[in-house]
Amino acid sequence: MKTLQPILPENPIIAPVPLHWTRLLKRKYNQSELLSQSLSRIGKFEHAPSLLKRTKRTPPLFGLDREERELWLQNAISFNSKMELQTRGRHIVLVDDVMTTGATLSAATEACLKHDVASVRVVFLARAAKND
């Protein structure tokens, strides 16, 4: 928590990057949601696990470059319109487990910024190494 303190805004809403329901069914859990839940609990922040929804089923993106990932992720993540009043003018902190190219976090950020939020920040547990 100490490491995140400098980037966390006051009174944020913490939300995980969503999995498509078919992947969630197969995995039985969303690791990003578990991380966001822990961050919310430790920091006593509001947790919004249903803020975003993965509306388009994408294949595993492992091995794809940034452009290919961005193509697959176009319109793949949507904002829960039932949460617009709750999030208006608020700071959103998106949580993901691993960042590879940033394409998924960008798609999730764009989904939030289309609504009246104050800002979107992202945190992730690990950064995948580039295989150059």
C-alpha positions as CSV (number, residue, x, y, z in Angstrom):
1,M,0.0,0.0,0.0
2,K,2.9,2.3,0.8
3,T,4.2,2.0,-2.8
4,L,0.8,3.0,-4.2
5,Q,0.2,5.9,-1.9
6,P,1.8,8.6,-4.2
7,I,-0.4,7.7,-7.1
8,L,-3.7,7.0,-5.4
9,P,-6.1,9.9,-5.5
10,E,-8.3,10.9,-2.6
11,N,-11.5,8.8,-2.3
12,P,-11.0,6.6,-5.4
13,I,-13.2,3.9,-6.7
14,I,-11.1,0.7,-7.2
15,A,-12.2,-1.6,-10.1
16,P,-10.7,-4.7,-11.7
17,V,-10.0,-5.2,-15.3
18,P,-12.8,-7.7,-16.3
19,L,-12.7,-11.1,-17.8
20,H,-15.2,-12.3,-20.4
21,W,-17.8,-14.5,-18.7
22,T,-16.6,-17.6,-20.6
23,R,-13.0,-17.2,-19.3
24,L,-14.3,-16.5,-15.8
25,L,-16.4,-19.7,-16.0
26,K,-13.4,-21.7,-17.1
27,R,-11.0,-20.1,-14.5
28,K,-13.5,-19.8,-11.7
29,Y,-12.0,-16.5,-10.5
30,N,-10.7,-13.2,-11.8
31,Q,-7.2,-12.6,-10.3
32,S,-7.5,-8.8,-11.1
33,E,-10.7,-8.7,-9.0
34,L,-9.0,-10.5,-6.1
35,L,-6.2,-7.9,-6.2
36,S,-8.6,-5.0,-6.5
37,Q,-10.7,-6.4,-3.6
38,S,-7.6,-6.6,-1.4
39,L,-6.5,-3.1,-2.3
40,S,-9.9,-1.7,-1.5
41,R,-10.1,-3.5,1.8
42,I,-6.6,-2.5,2.9
43,G,-7.1,1.2,1.9
44,K,-10.7,1.3,2.9
45,F,-11.7,2.4,-0.6
46,E,-14.9,1.8,-2.5
47,H,-14.7,-1.4,-4.6
48,A,-16.7,-1.6,-7.8
49,P,-16.1,-5.1,-9.3
50,S,-18.9,-4.6,-11.8
51,L,-17.8,-1.2,-13.1
52,L,-16.5,-2.7,-16.4
53,K,-17.7,-5.6,-18.4
54,R,-15.8,-7.6,-21.0
55,T,-18.4,-7.7,-23.8
56,K,-16.4,-9.3,-26.5
57,R,-14.7,-12.7,-26.2
58,T,-11.1,-12.4,-27.3
59,P,-8.6,-15.2,-27.7
60,P,-5.6,-15.3,-25.3
61,L,-3.5,-12.3,-26.3
62,F,-0.2,-13.9,-25.4
63,G,2.3,-13.6,-28.2
64,L,0.5,-10.8,-30.0
65,D,2.1,-7.4,-30.5
66,R,0.5,-4.2,-29.3
67,E,-1.3,-3.4,-32.6
68,E,-2.8,-6.9,-32.8
69,R,-4.0,-6.7,-29.2
70,E,-5.5,-3.3,-29.8
71,L,-7.5,-4.7,-32.7
72,W,-8.9,-7.6,-30.7
73,L,-9.7,-5.2,-27.8
74,Q,-11.7,-2.7,-29.9
75,N,-15.1,-2.3,-28.2
76,A,-14.3,-5.4,-26.0
77,I,-14.7,-3.6,-22.7
78,S,-17.8,-1.5,-21.7
79,F,-18.7,0.7,-18.8
80,N,-21.6,-0.3,-16.6
81,S,-24.2,2.5,-17.3
82,K,-25.9,1.8,-13.9
83,M,-22.8,3.2,-12.2
84,E,-22.7,6.5,-14.0
85,L,-24.1,8.6,-11.1
86,Q,-21.9,6.8,-8.6
87,T,-18.7,7.5,-10.6
88,R,-19.5,11.0,-11.9
89,G,-16.5,13.2,-11.0
90,R,-14.8,10.4,-9.1
91,H,-11.3,9.1,-9.6
92,I,-11.1,5.5,-10.9
93,V,-8.2,3.1,-10.1
94,L,-8.1,0.1,-12.5
95,V,-6.3,-3.0,-11.2
96,D,-4.8,-5.7,-13.4
97,D,-2.6,-8.6,-12.6
98,V,-0.1,-8.4,-15.5
99,M,0.6,-5.7,-18.0
100,T,2.2,-6.8,-21.2
101,T,1.7,-4.1,-23.8
102,G,-0.9,-2.0,-22.0
103,A,-3.5,-2.6,-24.6
104,T,-6.1,-4.1,-22.2
105,L,-5.5,-1.3,-19.6
106,S,-5.9,1.3,-22.4
107,A,-9.2,-0.3,-23.6
108,A,-10.5,-0.3,-20.0
109,T,-9.3,3.3,-19.4
110,E,-11.1,4.4,-22.6
111,A,-14.3,2.8,-21.5
112,C,-14.2,4.8,-18.3
113,L,-13.2,8.1,-19.9
114,K,-16.2,8.1,-22.1
115,H,-18.2,8.8,-18.9
116,D,-17.9,11.7,-16.6
117,V,-15.1,10.4,-14.3
118,A,-12.5,12.8,-12.9
119,S,-9.5,10.6,-13.8
120,V,-8.4,7.0,-14.4
121,R,-5.2,5.6,-13.0
122,V,-3.9,2.0,-13.4
123,V,-2.0,-0.3,-11.2
124,F,-0.8,-3.8,-11.9
125,L,1.1,-6.5,-10.0
126,A,3.6,-7.5,-12.6
127,R,5.0,-6.3,-15.9
128,A,5.6,-9.0,-18.6
129,A,9.1,-8.9,-20.1
130,K,9.5,-8.2,-23.7
131,N,10.8,-11.1,-25.8
132,D,12.9,-9.1,-28.3
